[in-house]
């Protein structure tokens, strides 16, 4: 990601998202600015704050998808949260700092996965040796003071196998394991399970405190060991996990994750328009929304949040917010919060040409998904150009006549068109079907003719 130019970032986003070039350019510049900031001297680097973004546009036009794909592309710690979660309970709702704690957990998992990849080869070698120790207990080197002794019958003690024979047998088993001949054999393996403890039920709005208390109590009880009977392939995966945990320094992981979150974390605040005050809402509701906005202020501006991995500064976390703003405007947010989101971009509604491109161009297009799903039943389907144009035309028409839900309308229409084929697929194995314009019109005939019915089905 650090080597991608804004143009290349937009090009990568184009593979999955149709249109919305203004929004793509804005987030691409924001990501590149993070790289540029890292190239500056430390004294100037700390002075440059991220330029937070508000994306405005109707539902289903790609706001969330842009942020999600950007995070996947960049490999940055990314967390999406609905702003409405902070209004569900009481006056100020859920603790807004919880989203920073959640982002830190994601950062920990991200860095831990990277560190595990670094020690993978060594962990696999240790896991293989541990697996052979389980298969051939007698071949495991004895430590001083370790062993078995039965004083009642010393003459019955088994004779030790010569070292050369042990080594030969061990290598034979190693070869058989690597060739996959032992995969289904079952072995008993000792695994750790979380020690017992007291589960603390937290009050609504205090879930984070409850999780921290549970975590603290859990550490007071040591992990228990128990024997599990698993096949060798599964035992190998468990042993890799155990060996990786031994090789990874979790203190170092926490330090790296905190730095990654502070310098390149992205928090995506969806449905931010739902906490904006407007004239239609009641007085108490508006007061509650304003309380949430005021709680968001210090987190967005930059503060220190206490997590179980240490203190996390939010000064350089990038906040991207999104909302339809159909009943409220960005100016309905309190002025202080508006000032924390200096960049704004409006996403455009989709028309039939956009819908057709969505059905044909992205790597994960719906047509590709449905073809792959039905091919699992050995049923081959294909779409004619006219059929997809008819789907796009109907998607635009239903969005205009009922509720505009953007590209999500394509899901309902495609499911309606292919519902019969999906149901009959196991019975039609080996068939090859071309879906044409007439087939689409036939499947949608009842809902296109009955406007009331289309409101419920499409």
C-alpha positions as CSV (number, residue, x, y, z in Angstrom):
1,X,0.0,0.0,0.0
2,X,2.8,2.4,0.8
3,X,4.0,2.2,-2.8
4,X,0.6,2.8,-4.4
5,X,0.0,6.3,-5.9
6,X,-3.5,7.8,-5.7
7,X,-4.1,6.9,-9.3
8,X,-3.2,3.2,-8.5
9,X,-5.4,3.2,-5.4
10,X,-8.4,4.4,-7.5
11,X,-7.6,1.8,-10.1
12,X,-7.7,-0.9,-7.5
13,X,-11.0,0.4,-6.1
14,X,-12.4,0.4,-9.7
15,X,-12.1,-3.4,-9.8
16,X,-14.9,-3.6,-7.2
17,X,-16.8,-0.3,-7.2
18,X,-18.5,1.3,-10.2
19,X,-18.5,5.1,-10.5
20,X,-18.1,7.5,-7.6
21,X,-14.8,8.8,-8.9
22,X,-14.9,11.9,-6.6
23,X,-15.1,9.8,-3.5
24,X,-12.4,7.4,-4.7
25,X,-10.1,10.3,-5.4
26,X,-10.7,11.8,-2.0
27,X,-9.9,8.6,0.0
28,X,-6.9,7.8,-2.3
29,X,-5.4,11.3,-1.5
30,X,-6.1,10.8,2.2
31,X,-4.3,7.4,2.2
32,X,-1.4,8.8,0.2
33,X,-1.1,11.7,2.7
34,X,-0.5,9.2,5.5
35,X,2.4,7.8,3.6
36,X,3.7,11.3,2.9
37,X,3.5,12.2,6.5
38,X,5.7,9.2,7.5
39,X,8.4,10.6,5.3
40,X,8.6,13.9,7.2
41,X,10.9,14.7,10.2
42,X,9.3,13.7,13.5
43,X,8.9,17.3,14.7
44,X,6.8,18.2,11.7
45,X,5.1,14.8,11.4
46,X,3.3,15.2,14.7
47,X,1.8,18.5,13.6
48,X,0.0,17.1,10.6
49,X,-3.4,15.8,11.5
50,X,-5.5,13.5,9.2
51,X,-8.2,15.2,7.2
52,X,-11.4,13.4,8.2
53,X,-14.0,12.8,5.5
54,X,-17.8,12.8,5.4
55,X,-19.3,10.8,2.5
56,X,-22.9,11.8,1.7
57,X,-25.2,9.9,-0.6
58,X,-28.3,7.7,-0.7
59,X,-28.1,4.1,0.5
60,X,-26.6,1.4,-1.7
61,X,-24.3,3.6,-3.8
62,X,-21.0,2.4,-2.4
63,X,-20.1,4.5,0.7
64,X,-19.3,1.5,3.0
65,X,-17.8,-0.6,0.2
66,X,-15.3,2.2,-0.6
67,X,-14.1,2.3,3.0
68,X,-14.1,-1.5,3.4
69,X,-12.1,-2.1,0.2
70,X,-9.7,0.7,1.1
71,X,-8.9,-0.9,4.4
72,X,-8.5,-4.3,2.8
73,X,-6.2,-2.8,0.2
74,X,-4.1,-0.9,2.7
75,X,-3.8,-3.6,5.4
76,X,-4.5,-0.9,8.0
77,X,-6.4,-1.7,11.2
78,X,-10.0,-0.9,10.2
79,X,-13.2,-0.9,12.2
80,X,-16.7,0.0,11.1
81,X,-19.3,1.1,13.6
82,X,-22.8,2.5,13.3
83,X,-23.2,5.8,15.1
84,X,-26.7,4.7,16.1
85,X,-25.1,2.2,18.5
86,X,-24.2,5.1,20.7
87,X,-27.8,6.2,21.0
88,X,-29.4,2.9,22.0
89,X,-29.2,3.3,25.8
90,X,-29.8,6.3,28.0
91,X,-28.8,9.9,27.5
92,X,-25.4,9.4,25.8
93,X,-25.6,5.8,24.8
94,X,-22.8,3.4,24.5
95,X,-19.3,4.6,25.4
96,X,-17.9,6.0,22.2
97,X,-14.3,5.2,23.3
98,X,-15.3,1.5,22.8
99,X,-14.7,1.9,19.1
100,X,-11.0,2.7,19.7
101,X,-10.7,-0.4,21.9
102,X,-12.3,-2.5,19.2
103,X,-9.9,-1.0,16.7
104,X,-7.0,-1.9,19.0
105,X,-8.2,-5.5,19.1
106,X,-8.2,-5.6,15.3
107,X,-4.7,-4.2,15.3
108,X,-3.5,-6.9,17.7
109,X,-5.0,-9.7,15.6
110,X,-3.5,-8.1,12.4
111,X,0.0,-7.8,13.8
112,X,-0.2,-11.2,15.5
113,X,-1.1,-12.8,12.2
114,X,1.9,-11.1,10.5
115,X,4.2,-12.3,13.3
116,X,2.9,-15.8,13.0
117,X,3.6,-15.8,9.3
118,X,7.2,-14.8,10.1
119,X,7.7,-17.8,12.4
120,X,5.6,-20.2,10.3
121,X,8.6,-22.2,9.0
122,X,10.1,-22.7,12.4
123,X,6.7,-23.4,14.0
124,X,6.0,-26.0,11.4
125,X,9.3,-27.8,12.1
126,X,8.7,-27.8,15.8
127,X,5.1,-29.0,15.3
128,X,6.3,-31.8,13.1
129,X,8.8,-32.9,15.8
130,X,6.2,-32.7,18.5
131,X,3.8,-34.8,16.3
132,X,6.5,-37.5,15.9
133,X,7.0,-37.4,19.7
134,X,3.3,-38.2,20.1
135,X,3.4,-41.0,17.5
136,X,6.7,-42.4,18.9
137,X,6.8,-41.6,22.7
138,X,9.9,-43.8,23.2
139,X,11.8,-41.7,20.6
140,X,11.5,-38.6,22.7
141,X,14.8,-37.8,24.4
142,X,14.6,-38.4,28.1
143,X,15.5,-35.5,30.4
144,X,17.5,-36.1,33.6
145,X,15.2,-37.1,36.4
146,X,12.4,-38.0,34.1
147,X,11.2,-41.5,33.3
148,X,9.0,-44.4,34.6
149,X,9.9,-46.8,37.3
150,X,7.8,-49.5,38.9
151,X,9.5,-50.6,42.2
152,X,7.1,-53.6,42.5
153,X,8.4,-55.3,39.4
154,X,11.8,-53.9,38.3
155,X,12.5,-56.9,36.2
156,X,9.5,-56.1,34.0
157,X,10.8,-52.7,33.0
158,X,10.9,-52.4,29.1
159,X,14.3,-52.4,27.5
160,X,15.2,-49.2,25.7
161,X,15.2,-49.4,21.9
162,X,18.7,-48.7,20.4
163,X,19.2,-45.1,19.3
164,X,19.8,-46.1,15.7
165,X,16.5,-48.1,15.5
166,X,14.7,-45.2,17.1
167,X,16.1,-42.7,14.6
168,X,15.3,-45.0,11.7
169,X,11.7,-45.6,12.8
170,X,11.3,-41.8,13.4
171,X,12.4,-41.0,9.9
172,X,10.1,-43.6,8.5
173,X,7.2,-42.0,10.3
174,X,8.3,-38.6,9.2
175,X,8.3,-39.7,5.6
176,X,4.9,-41.3,5.9
177,X,3.5,-38.1,7.5
178,X,4.9,-35.9,4.7
179,X,3.4,-38.2,2.1
180,X,0.0,-37.9,3.8
181,X,-0.3,-41.5,4.7
182,X,-1.0,-40.8,8.4
183,X,-3.5,-38.0,8.0
184,X,-6.5,-39.9,9.2
185,X,-4.9,-41.7,12.1
186,X,-6.1,-40.5,15.5
187,X,-3.9,-39.4,18.3
188,X,-4.5,-38.0,21.8
189,X,-3.3,-34.4,22.2
190,X,-3.1,-32.2,25.3
191,X,-4.7,-28.8,24.7
192,X,-5.3,-25.8,26.9
193,X,-8.7,-24.6,27.8
194,X,-9.6,-21.3,29.4
195,X,-9.6,-21.7,33.2
196,X,-12.9,-21.5,35.0
197,X,-14.0,-18.2,36.4
198,X,-17.0,-16.0,37.2
199,X,-18.9,-14.5,34.2
200,X,-19.8,-10.9,35.0
201,X,-23.0,-9.7,33.3
202,X,-22.6,-6.1,32.4
203,X,-25.3,-3.5,32.4
204,X,-26.5,-2.0,29.1
205,X,-24.0,0.7,28.0
206,X,-21.2,-0.8,30.2
207,X,-20.3,-3.8,28.0
208,X,-16.6,-2.7,27.8
209,X,-16.2,-2.5,31.6
210,X,-17.8,-6.0,31.8
211,X,-15.4,-7.4,29.2
212,X,-12.4,-5.9,31.1
213,X,-13.6,-7.4,34.4
214,X,-14.1,-10.8,32.8
215,X,-10.7,-10.6,31.3
216,X,-9.1,-9.7,34.6
217,X,-10.9,-12.5,36.4
218,X,-10.0,-15.0,33.6
219,X,-6.3,-14.2,34.2
220,X,-6.6,-15.1,37.9
221,X,-7.5,-18.7,36.9
222,X,-4.8,-20.7,35.1
223,X,-5.6,-22.4,31.9
224,X,-6.6,-26.1,32.3
225,X,-5.2,-29.0,30.3
226,X,-7.3,-31.7,28.8
227,X,-6.8,-34.5,26.3
228,X,-8.5,-34.5,22.9
229,X,-8.6,-37.3,20.4
230,X,-8.1,-35.8,16.9
231,X,-6.8,-37.0,13.6
232,X,-3.2,-36.2,12.8
233,X,-3.8,-33.4,10.3
234,X,-5.9,-31.5,12.9
235,X,-3.3,-32.3,15.6
236,X,-0.6,-30.8,13.4
237,X,-2.6,-27.5,13.0
238,X,-3.1,-27.3,16.8
239,X,0.6,-27.9,17.4
240,X,1.5,-25.2,14.9
241,X,-0.7,-22.8,16.8
242,X,0.9,-23.8,20.1
243,X,4.4,-23.5,18.8
244,X,3.7,-20.2,17.1
245,X,2.4,-18.8,20.5
246,X,5.6,-19.9,22.1
247,X,7.7,-18.1,19.4
248,X,5.8,-14.8,19.4
249,X,6.4,-12.1,21.9
250,X,3.0,-10.7,22.7
251,X,4.4,-7.7,24.5
252,X,6.1,-6.8,21.2
253,X,2.9,-7.5,19.3
254,X,1.0,-5.1,21.5
255,X,3.6,-2.4,21.0
256,X,3.6,-2.8,17.3
257,X,-0.2,-2.9,17.1
258,X,-0.5,0.2,19.2
259,X,1.8,2.1,16.9
260,X,0.0,0.7,13.8
261,X,-3.4,1.8,15.2
262,X,-2.2,5.3,16.2
263,X,-0.4,6.0,12.9
264,X,-2.5,4.2,10.3
265,X,-5.8,3.1,11.9
266,X,-9.1,3.9,10.1
267,X,-12.5,4.2,11.9
268,X,-15.5,4.2,9.7
269,X,-18.6,5.9,11.3
270,X,-21.6,4.8,9.4
271,X,-25.1,6.4,9.7
272,X,-23.7,9.6,11.2
273,X,-26.7,11.5,9.9
274,X,-28.9,9.6,12.4
275,X,-27.2,11.5,15.3
276,X,-27.6,14.9,13.6
277,X,-30.4,17.0,15.1
278,X,-33.3,18.0,12.9
279,X,-36.6,19.8,13.2
280,X,-38.7,16.7,12.8
281,X,-37.3,14.9,15.8
282,X,-38.5,15.4,19.4
283,X,-36.7,17.6,21.8
284,X,-35.4,14.8,24.0
285,X,-34.3,12.8,21.0
286,X,-32.3,15.8,19.7
287,X,-30.7,16.3,23.2
288,X,-29.6,12.6,23.2
289,X,-28.1,12.9,19.7
290,X,-26.3,16.0,20.7
291,X,-24.8,14.3,23.7
292,X,-23.4,11.6,21.5
293,X,-21.9,14.2,19.2
294,X,-20.2,15.9,22.1
295,X,-18.8,12.5,23.3
296,X,-17.4,12.0,19.8
297,X,-15.6,15.4,19.7
298,X,-12.6,14.5,21.9
299,X,-12.1,11.1,20.2
300,X,-12.1,12.6,16.7
301,X,-10.0,15.6,17.7
302,X,-7.4,13.5,19.5
303,X,-7.3,12.1,23.0
304,X,-5.9,9.2,24.9
305,X,-8.1,6.1,25.3
306,X,-7.3,3.5,27.9
307,X,-7.3,-0.1,26.5
308,X,-6.2,-3.4,28.1
309,X,-3.1,-3.1,25.9
310,X,-2.2,0.3,27.1
311,X,-3.0,3.9,26.3
312,X,-3.9,4.6,22.6
313,X,-3.7,8.1,21.2
314,X,-6.4,9.0,18.6
315,X,-4.7,12.1,17.2
316,X,-3.7,10.5,13.8
317,X,-6.5,7.9,13.4
318,X,-8.4,8.7,10.2
319,X,-12.1,9.0,10.7
320,X,-14.4,8.4,7.6
321,X,-18.1,9.0,8.3
322,X,-21.0,8.3,6.0
323,X,-24.7,8.9,5.9
324,X,-27.6,9.3,3.5
325,X,-28.5,12.7,5.0
326,X,-32.0,12.3,3.5
327,X,-33.7,13.8,6.6
328,X,-30.8,15.8,8.0
329,X,-27.9,17.8,6.6
330,X,-24.3,17.9,7.6
331,X,-25.0,21.4,8.9
332,X,-27.3,19.9,11.5
333,X,-24.3,18.4,13.2
334,X,-22.9,20.6,16.0
335,X,-20.4,23.1,14.6
336,X,-17.5,21.6,16.6
337,X,-18.0,18.2,15.1
338,X,-18.5,19.6,11.6
339,X,-15.1,21.3,12.0
340,X,-13.5,17.9,12.7
341,X,-14.6,16.6,9.3
342,X,-13.2,19.2,6.9
343,X,-13.5,17.1,3.7
344,X,-16.9,16.3,2.2
345,X,-17.9,14.4,-0.9
346,X,-21.2,13.6,-2.4
347,X,-21.9,10.2,-4.0
348,X,-24.3,10.2,-6.9
349,X,-27.4,8.0,-7.3
350,X,-27.1,5.0,-9.7
351,X,-28.9,4.7,-13.0
352,X,-29.5,1.8,-15.3
353,X,-26.1,2.2,-17.0
354,X,-24.4,2.0,-13.6
355,X,-26.5,-1.1,-12.7
356,X,-25.4,-2.8,-16.0
357,X,-21.8,-2.1,-15.2
358,X,-22.2,-3.4,-11.7
359,X,-23.6,-6.7,-13.1
360,X,-20.7,-7.2,-15.6
361,X,-17.5,-5.4,-14.6
362,X,-16.5,-6.0,-10.9
363,X,-14.4,-9.1,-10.0
364,X,-17.1,-10.0,-7.6
365,X,-20.1,-9.2,-9.8
366,X,-23.5,-10.8,-8.9
367,X,-23.5,-12.7,-12.2
368,X,-20.1,-14.2,-11.3
369,X,-21.4,-15.2,-7.9
370,X,-24.6,-16.9,-9.1
371,X,-22.7,-18.7,-11.9
372,X,-20.2,-20.1,-9.3
373,X,-23.0,-21.1,-6.9
374,X,-25.0,-23.1,-9.4
375,X,-21.9,-24.7,-10.9
376,X,-21.5,-26.5,-7.6
377,X,-24.6,-28.4,-8.6
378,X,-23.1,-29.0,-12.1
379,X,-25.7,-26.5,-13.6
380,X,-24.2,-24.1,-16.1
381,X,-25.9,-20.7,-16.6
382,X,-25.1,-17.7,-18.7
383,X,-26.7,-14.3,-19.1
384,X,-27.3,-12.6,-22.4
385,X,-26.5,-8.9,-22.8
386,X,-30.2,-8.1,-23.3
387,X,-31.1,-10.0,-20.1
388,X,-28.7,-7.9,-18.0
389,X,-29.9,-4.7,-19.6
390,X,-33.5,-5.7,-18.7
391,X,-32.4,-6.4,-15.1
392,X,-30.7,-2.9,-14.9
393,X,-33.8,-1.3,-16.4
394,X,-36.0,-2.9,-13.8
395,X,-33.7,-2.0,-11.0
396,X,-33.8,1.7,-11.9
397,X,-37.6,1.5,-12.4
398,X,-38.3,-0.1,-9.0
399,X,-36.0,2.3,-7.3
400,X,-37.9,5.2,-8.8
401,X,-41.4,3.8,-8.1
402,X,-40.8,2.5,-4.6
403,X,-37.9,3.2,-2.3
404,X,-34.4,4.0,-3.7
405,X,-32.1,1.4,-2.2
406,X,-29.4,1.7,-4.8
407,X,-27.4,-1.3,-6.0
408,X,-29.0,-3.5,-3.3
409,X,-32.1,-3.6,-5.5
410,X,-30.0,-5.9,-7.8
411,X,-29.8,-8.5,-5.1
412,X,-33.6,-8.7,-4.8
413,X,-34.2,-8.8,-8.5
414,X,-31.5,-11.4,-9.3
415,X,-32.8,-13.6,-6.4
416,X,-36.3,-13.3,-7.8
417,X,-35.2,-14.3,-11.3
418,X,-33.0,-17.2,-10.3
419,X,-35.2,-18.6,-7.4
420,X,-36.7,-21.4,-9.5
421,X,-33.3,-22.4,-11.0
422,X,-31.7,-22.4,-7.5
423,X,-34.5,-24.6,-6.2
424,X,-34.4,-27.1,-9.1
425,X,-30.6,-27.1,-9.6
426,X,-29.9,-30.5,-8.0
427,X,-32.5,-32.1,-10.4
428,X,-31.0,-30.4,-13.4
429,X,-27.4,-31.4,-13.1
430,X,-25.5,-31.3,-16.3
431,X,-27.9,-28.7,-18.0
432,X,-26.6,-25.6,-19.6
433,X,-29.1,-22.6,-19.6
434,X,-28.9,-19.2,-21.2
435,X,-31.0,-16.6,-19.4
436,X,-32.4,-14.1,-22.0
437,X,-34.5,-11.0,-21.9
438,X,-37.8,-13.0,-22.2
439,X,-36.9,-15.2,-19.2
440,X,-36.2,-12.1,-17.1
441,X,-39.5,-10.5,-18.1
442,X,-41.4,-13.8,-17.4
443,X,-39.9,-14.1,-13.9
444,X,-40.7,-10.5,-13.0
445,X,-44.1,-10.3,-14.7
446,X,-46.2,-10.6,-11.5
447,X,-44.3,-7.9,-9.6
448,X,-44.1,-5.5,-12.5
449,X,-47.8,-5.7,-13.1
450,X,-48.8,-5.5,-9.4
451,X,-47.4,-2.3,-7.9
452,X,-48.5,-3.2,-4.4
453,X,-46.9,-6.6,-4.6
454,X,-43.6,-5.1,-5.9
455,X,-43.3,-3.0,-2.7
456,X,-43.1,-6.2,-0.6
457,X,-41.1,-8.4,-3.0
458,X,-38.7,-6.0,-4.7
